[in-house]
Amino acid sequence: MKRTEIVNVIRKRAFGLAFTIGAASFVMAQQKVSISGSVKDANGAVGYSSITFKNTQNAQWSDAALADAEGKFKLELVPGTYEVSIDAIDYKKFSQTIKIEKAGSIAPFVIVSSGKANLDNTTDIQGVVITAPSTKPYKVELDKKTYDPSQDIVSKGGNLQDVLSNVPSVSVDTDGTVSMRGNSNIRFLINGKPSSLLGIDDGADALKSIPADQIEKIEVITNPSSKFEASGTAGILNIILKKSSKMGFNGSVEGTLGYLPNTRLNTSLSWKKGAWTYYINGGGSYNRNKSKNNSTYNYILDPSTLADNASLYTDQRGETKSESKNYNVNSGFVVDLTEKSSLNASVMFRSFENEGTETIKTEDRIINQNTADPNLPAYTFLDKNSLRINESLRDNNSFQADLGFDQKIGDKGQLLSLATSYQTNKTNSSGVIDQTSFTSDGSSQATINNTLNDSKNTTFLAKADYELPIGEASKLEAGARYDSNNNDYSYFVNQSIDGSPLETLDRFTSDTRYDEKISAAYSQFRSKIGNLGYQLGLRAENTNVDVSFKSLETAELVEVSKNYTGLFPSVFLSYNLDKSNQILLNYSRRINRPRSWFLIPFTSFGNDRSLFLGNPDLNPTYENSFELGYSLSKSKIVFNPTLYFKKSQDEVNFYQYNGLDSQGSTVLYRMPVNAGSETNYGLDLNATYDPFKWWRIMGNIDLYGYSNSGSYNEFSYDGEGFSSRIRLTSTFRPDKKTSFQIQGFYRGPETTASMDRDAMYAINFGATRTVLKGDGTLAFNIQDIFNTRARESTTLAPSYEQYQYMQWSPRQFSISFTYRFKQGEKIELQKKKIDINANAPGGEDMPPM
């Protein structure tokens, strides 16, 4: 390890340690005294009561305790005046004001029975069994579905990308691209806000930066209401990170080892003292990966220059090996300022580093189809064959600070919420591309390119939301929001041929400034008439985009300005057939704004035979989305089929054409364009079934059709087809401590206007074992058991045909260990048991994994 790397690691670890110690020191800053006491009634001690001490001067000094079987308790408090409240089963709520001046015992608290139970004394209760409905993997709400990853064994010890691979209605492609019902235009949120933790232009690497163990739940919003931003035609994925609200100190530590070398260490800690709750989640990981990307191009050539029906055949075979390091920490607090107001703040840091080597072998030859001429060879090699080695280094550093304030108004449930977020994200990457071209006479030409790419993103968000309950069944919501997003891109490429002096490639050297500002306001009303529930909303958004681009090739400043305003209504209806059956119907209008790098006339420099071009004339895509769903939720089964229909205008497709570079080699160009419209429709079926308390089956089937029409230049986008996505998960629990899970995934073949994609499938396995009296969990999983997860497709165009094979990562396996430490959370007692909810549905279902 290099000296600079060692220094960086030491700095990061020292920072994390200092941060944790500083937070703990802040909490313990006040001098406390130790007190003890007891809780009694007329007959004697009252066990297992909850005693809360609320400081009348500073809510931060408040605390709580749980009495033991003899009604005794101990805790440490800052001297002062406290309002004491006591809760105990079958007793009236007790309250009293006392003054704590020094350490020692305080007078016993005497509470009075409520007279509702036939128990002479609560000391007879030697145990309480609370039987509640089992935790379901997901639940259906009016405008979203919520997925619980704690049920997901195959992603234990993994990351957000692994979890998303198992979420209903969500798919993760081999290259890490996430889609919902086949659409990759997803808006990612963390805790309800855009987040720098997911990075800028990081793709799959960003998803891998969030450990699975830190995720509380995932909200799948396939048709967002007007309360949410209108961006994202596929919908919204809201990642909720863990924040414990349990009293005292709680947390967990998780370590993972796997192959290809994959190591991870993460921790989640929380500390609740009185009105204050502190939390810190963080960790680091190191992993290696290797991927394959093979392509063949078949170009139809001009018959006047070669034999009739001749074509140019190009074969590219690429392999990438990489290793990455990731560190992240997320820390914050929530404090109740008063009984009706609270303040929350958090900071988030992320550091990511990736080093990779890509090797591409390219071979060109002429294929002669005119077999009638016996003197014509089947094919002829050209002087275009090459070996290309690209060594790259990329690092990303992100920072985010959030501040929120909630104020309850009156006693009718009014709530005002204010939130701001500031985020910065910097990415620096460099690469050395060493390419050797070979000729038929045995000579060769060596070309070296150096690339430097830097990007910086700064985001500011401010929003206000207001809720006004009207009666018992109605609510009015309104709010406003402002987003400012600034991106700076800098690209530099130079070249040396056969040892010549380095020269800058003007075409690939440029600077870009992208400024986007979005102002929005919304209002929505929710109510209920009998069994019919409804929610009506309208959102207005104004978008202002300014782009400036300048390359060395033309030395000309290209400026692009766009300003557009849109209205985005939403309608949600639900009808309760009974307490377990519900019908849902909804509609919303959405927008897909062009990505920042899509709008600049920038030409990428990566694979020299396949280049990307931006398009300053690109406009946003608008989509109307309809859904009709049914929800059945009973103790052993959850059944949720949804019919959906989406129609878009000005759909963004990729126009692909071939040409020649300065050295006469054939190059494939790809450029985003607005070309026609697209229609998507299908049946999205999610279900879970628990045939026995030790066996759970979870399935997701998406049967979908699509059609698109439009044209750009000579290329037509007319096409239609039908396909499927199927995921089936079976979980077995042979005993209370052991669970096994097998998951199968299948994506059917698909034909679009320009591409034929082959079917793909994979099978995963996971197992967990609870140890150390429930405080520890061992987990083992294998991703892609049979090493079949690969994407194969064929692109068809008027002048060429391209076949492509990609396997982003091979079969992998890992083992992880999680240890949970907690304070005052669980009491194990044995003698007399009271079943508080014995008749609740799902009482015999499988408990949480």
NUKOL-362433 format. One record per residue (C-alpha): x, y, z. Coordinates in steps of 0.25 Angstrom, whole numbers, plus 5000, padded with zeros to 4 digits. Example, Ala and Ser with C-alpha at 12.3 -4.5 7.8 and 13.67 -1.06 7.14 Angstrom:
<rs>
504949825031505549965029
</rs>
This chain:
<rs>
500050005000500550144996500950245007499850335003498750225003499250195017499050335022497750345015497250215022497750275036497050405034495750345031495750245042496250355052495150445047494050335050494650315063494750455067493250475062492750365070493550405083493050555081491650515080491750435093492450545100491350645096490250555102491050535115491450675117490550705129490950645143489950545147489550475160489150335163487750315169486850195172485450175176484250075175482850065170481750015180480250005182479349975194479749835194481249845191482249855180481849875165482749815156483149845141482549985141483150095132483550225139483850345131484650465137484350595129485250715133484450845134485650925130486350855119485750735111487150685108487350645123486050555123486150405124485350275127485450145134484850015135484549955149484949805152484049695157484149765171483749895166485149955168485850045158487150125157487650235147488550355146487950495145488450635145488050705158486750785156485250785156484550665148483150635144482950485147481950395140481750245142481050145133480750005138479749895133478449905140478850035147478350175145479450265140480250335151480850475151481650555161482650665161483950645169485250715171486550635170487750705178488750595181489050445179488250345187486950285189485650355187484250335193483450215187482350245177480950195181480050165169478550125168477950005161476950035150476049925154476049865140476749735143476549615153477949615157478249645171479649695168480449715156481549635162480749515158481049545144482349475141482349495126481549555115481349495101480949595091480449525079480349615067480049595052481349545045482249645038481949635023483049665013482249775007480949855009480049925000479550065003478750174995479950224987481150134990481649994994482549975005483649865005484249815017485749765014485849695028485149575021486149565010487249465013487949455000488349605001488849595016490249655016490049715003489649854999488549944993488749884979488549744985487249784992486649844980486849714972485749654981484749774982483449744975483249824962484749864962485849794953487349814953488049784940489449724939490149854938489449914951488349984943487049994952485649994945484249984950483349904940484349924930484650074931485950114936485550264938485450254953485550364963486350314975486150374989486750355003485850385014484950455005486050544999487050544987488350494993489850514990490050374996489550324983490650404976490650474962490850394950491250274958490250164954490350034960491550084969490650174976489650064979490749984985491150094995489850075004489949945012488749855013488749855028488550005029487250005021485950005029484949995017484750035003483550104998483250064984482350184977482050134963481050254961481350364971480350464975480450614974481150634987482450574981483350634970482850604956484150554951484350404948483350344938483650204944483350254958484050274971484850184980484950244994486050175003485750195017487050175026486950125040486750225052486450155065485450215075485750115086486150165100487650155104488750115095488450015083489149975071489749865062491149835056491249745043492449685036492449615023493449535015493249485001493749444987494149514978494849574990493749654996493949705010493049805018492949855032491749945036491149995049489750055053489750125066488650205073488550265087487250325092487250405105486050475109485550575097486850545089487150435080488550425073488950325063490150295054490250195043491550165036492550075030493450035019493649925009494649864999494249784987494749734974493949704961494149654947493249664935493149624921492649704909492749644895492149714883492049674868491749784857491349744843491349874834490749864820491749924810491650004797491649894786492349984777493549984785493549834788492949704783491449694783490749674796492049694804492049744818493049784829493049694841493649754854493849664866494149724880494449644892494549724905494849684920494949784932495549754945495349854956495549874971494749984979494850044993493650115000493450185013492150255018491650315030490250375033490050435047488950525053487950555064486550575066486050665078484750695084484850845086483450845092482250755093481850805079483150835072484350765068485650785061486450685053487850705047488850605040490150605032490550505022491950475017492350375006493650334999493850244988495050204980495150104968496350054960496149974948496749914936495949884923496549804912495849804898496249724886495749774872495749694859495249744846495049664833494249664820493149564819492849524804491449474802491649454787491949304787491649284772493049334769494049224773495249314773494649404784495149364798494049354809494649474816495849564816496549624828496749774829497849854835496949904846497249794857497649854871497849824886497349934895497749934910497050044918497550064932496650164940496550224954495350294959495050354973493750414978493450494990492050544995491550625006490150655010489550735022488050735025487250815034485750795038484750855047483350805050482250885057480950835062479850945062478650935071478050805076477350765063478550705056479150825048480550805044481550895038482850835033484150905028485350845022486650885015487750805009489150845004489950744996491250744989491850634980493250634974493750524964495150514958495550414949496850384940497250284931498350234922497950164909498950084902498550034888499349954878498849934864499349824856499449814840499549694831500949714828501349694843501649834846500949914858500550044863500550084877499550194882499550254896498450344901498350404915496950444920496550544931495050554935494550644946493150674951492550744962491050754966490450854976489050834980488150924989486750884993485750955002484250915004483050935013481850845015480650875022479550775027478150815031477150705036475750735034474750655042475150505045475350455030475850575022477150645021477650765012479150765009479950875002481350915000482450984992483850934988485150994981486250914975487550974970488550874963489850914957490850824950492250854945492850754935494350764930494950664920496350654915496950554905498350554899499050454890500350404886500650314873501850224873502550314883502250444877502050564886500750574893499650654886498350694892497150644884496250764883495050684879494950614893495450734902494350824907493750894919492250894922491350974932489950924935489051004943487650954946486551014955485250954958484151034966482850954970481550964978480550864981479150844988478450714990477150674997476850535003475550495009474550375010473150345007472650215013473550115007474050204996475350274999475950384989477150474988477150584978478450664975479050764966480550804965481150924957482650924953483451024946484850974940485951064936487151004930488451074925489551004918490951054913491850964906493250994900494150894893495550924888495150874874494350994870494651094882493251134881492351154893491051074891489951124900488651044902487451104910486151034913484951084921483651014922482451004932481650884934480350844942480350704948479050654953478750524961477550444965477550334975476250254978476050134987474850044991474849955003474049834999474249785014475449795024476249705015475949745001476149874994476049924980477050044976476950134963477950244961478550334950479650434950480450514940481950514940483250574933484550514929485550634928486750604920488050574928489050684928490050604920489050574909488850724906490350754903490950734889492050654896492650534890493150424899494550364899494450214904494250104894494850164881493850084872492650124880492450274883491350354890490850484886490050584894488850664887488550814891487150804884486650694894485350724901484650664913483750544911482350554917481550424922480150394926480050274935478850194940478750084950477549984954477949894966477349804976477849774989477549654998478249645011477949525021478749445031479349345021479249425008479449555002479049574988479249694980479049694964479149834957478749864943479549984937479550064925480550174921480650264909481850364907482050474897483450524891484050394896485550394897486150284888487650264883487950294869489050204865489850214852491250174847492350254841493850264839494850324848496150404844496850274842495850214834495250114844493750094845493150154858491750134863491150264869489950274878489150404881487850424889486750484881485250514883484550414874483150384874482250324886482350204894481250114900481450014912480349934918480349804926479949724939480849744951480449624961481049624975480749514985481149444998480649315003480949245016480449105015481149075028481749155039483149105035482949125020482649255012482549274997482749414991482449434976482549554966482049534952482049654942481349624928481549744920481349794906481949914898481849984885482650104880482550184868483350304862484550334853485850414853486550434839486550304832486350214845484950164849484550134863483250064860483149934868482349854878482449724886482049654899482949594910483049564924483849574937483649464948484349454962483949344972484549344986484349224995484749235010484849115020484949125035485248985040485349035054485349175061486749205059487049155045486449205031486749165017486349245004486349204990486049314979485949304964485849414954485449404939485349514929484649474916485249514902484849644897484749714883484749864882484749954869486249944869486749824878486449674880486849634894486949494899486449434911487149434924487049364937487849344951487649264964488149314977488249244991488349295005488349245019488349305033488549255047488249325060489349315071489749375084488349365090487749445079488849555079489549505067489249455053490149375043489749385028490249315016489849345002490149314987489849404976489549344962489849194966489949144952490649274946489549304936489249444939489749514926489049604916489049574901488449664890488449694875488249834870487749844856487949974847487850004832489349994831489849904841489549794851490149784865490149664875490549694889490849604901491049664915491249594929491449704939491949604950492149454951491549364962491849414976491749364990491849435004491749405019491349515029491249525044490349625051490349655066489249745072489449815085488249875092487849935106486549925113485849865101485449725104485049655117485049495117484049445128483449305129482349275139480949335137480649375122479549465117479249465102478949605099478449585085478249435083477149445073477949545064478049495049479349435046479749395060480249265055481049325043482449325041483149425050484149535044485449475038
</rs>
